[in-house]
Amino acid sequence: MRLTKLDWLTNIENSIVAIGNADITDSVLSKYGTVDLEKLSVAMLSDIWNELYAIEVDLR
């Protein structure tokens, strides 16, 4: 099943909350030049979420 843009945005938001450290999440988002997540492609959102999720898992 392919995820929609809304699914990726929700996953990213959930990972940001789970990480709970703005410095970490800001560094990931800035790496992708992110100003507005909603303007990014699904592929880019997938990459951002993969990186955030890996950090989230490491923090558990």
C-alpha positions as CSV (number, residue, x, y, z in Angstrom):
1,M,0.0,0.0,0.0
2,R,1.4,3.4,-1.0
3,L,1.2,6.1,1.6
4,T,-0.4,9.4,0.8
5,K,1.1,12.8,1.5
6,L,-1.1,13.1,4.5
7,D,0.1,9.7,5.9
8,W,3.7,10.9,5.6
9,L,3.0,14.2,7.2
10,T,1.3,12.4,10.1
11,N,4.2,10.0,10.5
12,I,6.7,12.9,10.5
13,E,4.6,14.8,13.1
14,N,4.4,11.7,15.3
15,S,8.1,11.1,15.1
16,I,8.9,14.7,16.0
17,V,6.7,14.4,19.1
18,A,8.2,11.0,20.0
19,I,11.8,12.4,19.7
20,G,10.8,15.4,21.8
21,N,14.0,17.3,21.1
22,A,13.7,20.3,18.8
23,D,17.4,20.5,18.2
24,I,17.5,17.0,16.8
25,T,14.4,17.4,14.7
26,D,15.4,20.8,13.4
27,S,18.7,19.5,12.3
28,V,17.1,16.7,10.3
29,L,14.5,19.1,8.7
30,S,17.2,21.8,7.9
31,K,19.3,19.1,6.2
32,Y,16.5,18.9,3.7
33,G,16.0,22.6,3.5
34,T,12.5,22.2,4.9
35,V,10.5,25.3,5.4
36,D,7.0,23.9,4.7
37,L,6.6,20.2,4.8
38,E,3.3,20.4,2.8
39,K,5.2,21.7,-0.2
40,L,7.6,18.8,-0.4
41,S,7.2,15.7,-2.6
42,V,6.1,12.4,-1.2
43,A,9.6,11.0,-1.9
44,M,11.2,13.7,0.1
45,L,8.7,13.2,3.0
46,S,9.6,9.5,2.9
47,D,13.3,10.3,3.3
48,I,12.7,12.7,6.1
49,W,10.5,10.3,8.0
50,N,13.0,7.4,7.5
51,E,15.7,9.5,9.2
52,L,13.4,10.8,12.0
53,Y,12.1,7.3,12.6
54,A,15.6,5.8,12.9
55,I,16.4,8.5,15.5
56,E,13.2,7.7,17.3
57,V,14.0,4.0,17.5
58,D,17.5,4.7,18.7
59,L,16.1,6.8,21.6
60,R,13.8,4.1,22.8
